[in-house]
Amino acid sequence: MLKKLPKDNMGSSNLGWLKSRFHFSFAEYYNPQNINFGVLRVINDDLIEPNSGFNTHPHSNMEIISYVIDGEITHKDSMGNEETLKRGEVQYLSAGDGIFHSEYNLHHSKILRLLQIWILPPQNGLPKLYGSHKFKEEERKNRLLNIVSSTNGEANVKIYQDINMYVSELDKNKELEYDIKTNRQIYFVLIEGKANINNITLDYGDALEITEEKSIKIEALENSHFLFIEMNS
């Protein structure tokens, strides 16, 4: 089963320094029919103006992944971590029983675009985790790159929850396929470009819920950049 989610039907917010598209209920956008997809609780497509960002704030009992699309994000947290990441790079944390962090776009002129992704942990109170990985463009060029997995998985970024997160930058007219295991489902986000997924056309910003399918076939109608999360159904 395939359910297309056009970006124009998603929640949105404009705070001046921050423009956001909400895939699920978040902040002032509340839809009781759209709280989560499996263990996926939040995907926010954020545009952060130069010299602005999220001041220090708390999180607990959530696994949070930031995927940078354009610009630079500078992270700082209460565990003493501080670093700046760029396009295609990933920063993550499992907040455990509580962590404070800030996220800024310190660039003087370039807008930061990133996906902020929240995953529900398998249980509360797990030990805190923090990390990042600076993936290279060639690792995701015309191939699927597994950027996040569970601690038992193969990705460089490991969280507690049983998921796999993949990204790719697929050239026009190229194709990729992915086999879906029994009792697994996928949330697919087209970040840039235009593509067909099992013959459903997505434009940049659109998403697709994929359930009860054995595989997906991705065909790039334009140069396309996408991310998907595979999880238990």
C-alpha positions in Angstrom: 0.0 0.0 0.0 1.3 3.4 -1.0 0.0 6.7 0.5 1.4 9.9 -1.1 1.8 12.9 1.2 2.1 16.1 -0.8 4.1 18.8 0.9 1.3 21.4 0.4 -0.9 19.3 2.8 1.7 19.3 5.6 1.9 21.6 8.5 4.0 24.7 8.3 5.4 27.5 10.3 7.2 30.8 9.6 8.9 32.5 12.6 11.0 34.7 10.4 14.4 33.2 11.4 12.9 29.7 10.9 10.6 28.3 8.3 9.5 24.7 8.8 7.4 22.0 7.1 6.0 19.5 9.6 5.5 15.9 8.4 3.7 15.1 11.7 2.0 17.0 14.4 4.5 19.4 16.0 4.4 22.8 17.7 1.3 24.8 16.6 0.5 22.2 13.9 -1.8 19.5 15.5 -3.6 16.8 13.6 -4.8 13.9 15.7 -4.8 11.7 12.6 -1.1 12.5 12.0 0.9 12.0 15.1 3.4 9.4 14.0 4.3 6.6 11.5 5.4 3.6 13.5 8.3 4.6 15.7 8.8 7.8 13.6 7.5 10.7 15.6 8.9 13.8 13.9 10.3 14.9 10.5 10.7 18.7 10.3 12.1 20.2 7.1 13.7 23.4 8.5 15.2 26.5 6.9 17.2 28.5 9.4 18.4 32.0 8.5 22.0 33.0 8.9 23.2 33.9 12.4 20.2 32.3 14.1 19.1 29.0 15.5 17.7 27.1 18.4 18.8 28.3 21.8 19.7 25.7 24.5 16.7 23.5 25.2 16.0 20.1 26.7 15.1 16.7 25.3 14.4 13.4 27.0 13.5 9.9 25.9 13.8 10.6 22.2 16.4 9.6 19.5 17.1 12.7 17.4 18.9 12.7 14.0 19.8 15.8 12.0 20.5 15.4 8.3 22.1 18.5 6.7 20.9 19.3 3.2 22.5 22.8 2.6 24.6 25.1 4.8 26.1 24.3 8.1 24.7 23.3 11.5 26.7 24.0 14.7 25.7 21.7 17.7 26.6 22.2 21.3 25.2 20.1 24.2 25.4 19.5 28.0 27.7 16.5 27.5 30.4 18.8 26.2 30.0 18.0 22.5 30.4 20.8 20.0 30.9 20.6 16.2 29.8 22.0 12.8 28.4 19.7 10.1 27.7 20.3 6.4 25.7 18.8 3.5 25.1 15.0 3.7 26.5 14.8 7.2 24.6 13.5 10.2 24.4 14.4 13.9 22.5 12.3 16.4 21.7 11.8 20.0 19.7 9.6 22.2 18.5 11.9 25.0 18.0 9.3 27.7 16.7 10.8 30.9 17.6 14.3 29.8 20.0 16.4 27.7 20.3 20.1 26.8 21.6 21.2 23.4 21.6 24.1 21.0 21.7 24.2 17.2 22.8 27.2 15.2 23.4 28.4 11.7 26.5 30.6 12.3 27.1 31.3 8.7 27.0 35.0 7.9 25.0 34.7 4.6 23.9 31.1 3.8 20.5 29.6 4.8 20.7 26.2 6.6 18.3 23.5 5.4 18.1 20.3 7.4 15.8 17.4 8.3 15.2 17.0 12.0 14.0 13.4 12.7 12.8 12.1 16.0 12.6 8.4 16.6 10.8 6.9 19.7 13.3 4.8 21.7 12.5 1.1 22.5 12.3 2.1 26.2 12.7 5.2 28.4 15.7 6.0 30.5 18.3 4.4 28.2 21.9 5.7 28.5 22.6 8.9 26.6 24.3 8.7 23.2 25.9 11.4 21.0 27.7 11.2 17.8 28.1 12.3 14.2 29.4 11.1 10.9 30.8 13.1 7.9 29.6 11.0 5.0 31.1 11.8 1.6 29.0 12.5 -1.5 30.4 9.6 -3.4 29.1 7.2 -0.7 25.5 8.1 -1.7 25.9 8.9 -5.4 23.6 6.6 -7.4 23.6 4.1 -4.6 21.8 3.6 -1.3 23.8 4.6 1.8 22.7 3.2 5.1 23.4 6.2 7.4 21.5 5.1 10.6 20.8 1.7 12.0 20.1 0.0 15.4 23.1 -0.8 17.6 23.0 -4.3 16.0 23.1 -2.8 12.5 25.8 -1.9 10.0 25.5 1.9 9.7 28.1 4.2 11.1 25.4 6.0 13.1 23.8 3.6 15.6 20.7 4.3 17.8 18.7 2.1 20.1 15.6 1.7 18.0 15.3 -1.0 15.3 15.3 1.2 12.2 17.4 1.6 9.0 17.8 5.1 7.4 19.0 5.4 3.9 19.9 8.3 1.6 20.9 8.7 -2.0 21.6 11.3 -4.7 20.3 9.7 -7.9 21.1 11.1 -11.3 18.3 11.7 -13.8 17.1 8.4 -15.4 19.0 6.3 -12.9 17.1 3.6 -10.9 17.5 1.9 -7.6 15.5 -0.9 -5.9 15.1 -1.9 -2.3 13.6 -5.2 -1.0 11.3 -4.8 2.1 11.4 -7.6 4.6 8.1 -9.1 6.0 6.4 -6.9 8.7 8.5 -3.9 7.8 7.4 -0.5 6.4 9.0 2.6 5.0 8.5 6.4 5.2 10.1 8.0 2.1 11.0 11.7 1.8 12.0 13.3 -1.6 14.4 16.0 -0.5 15.3 17.4 -3.9 14.3 16.7 -7.5 11.5 14.6 -8.9 11.1 10.8 -8.9 8.8 7.9 -9.3 8.5 5.4 -6.5 6.6 2.3 -7.5 5.0 4.5 -10.3 3.9 7.2 -7.9 5.5 10.6 -8.7 6.9 12.7 -5.9 8.1 16.3 -6.2 10.7 17.7 -3.8 9.3 17.9 -0.3 6.7 15.2 -0.8 6.6 12.0 1.2 5.3 8.5 0.8 4.0 6.0 3.4 4.9 2.4 2.2 3.2 -0.5 3.9 2.6 -4.1 2.9 4.9 -3.9 -0.1 7.7 -6.4 -1.0 10.0 -3.9 -2.7 10.3 -0.3 -3.9 11.7 0.9 -7.2 13.0 4.4 -7.4 13.3 6.1 -10.7 14.8 9.6 -10.9 12.9 11.9 -13.3 15.3 14.7 -12.4 18.5 14.6 -10.4 17.0 13.6 -7.1 18.0 13.4 -3.4 16.0 11.3 -1.0 15.9 9.7 2.4 13.8 6.9 3.7 13.3 5.2 7.1 12.6 1.4 7.3 11.1 0.1 10.5 8.8 -2.5 12.0 5.1 -2.2 10.9 
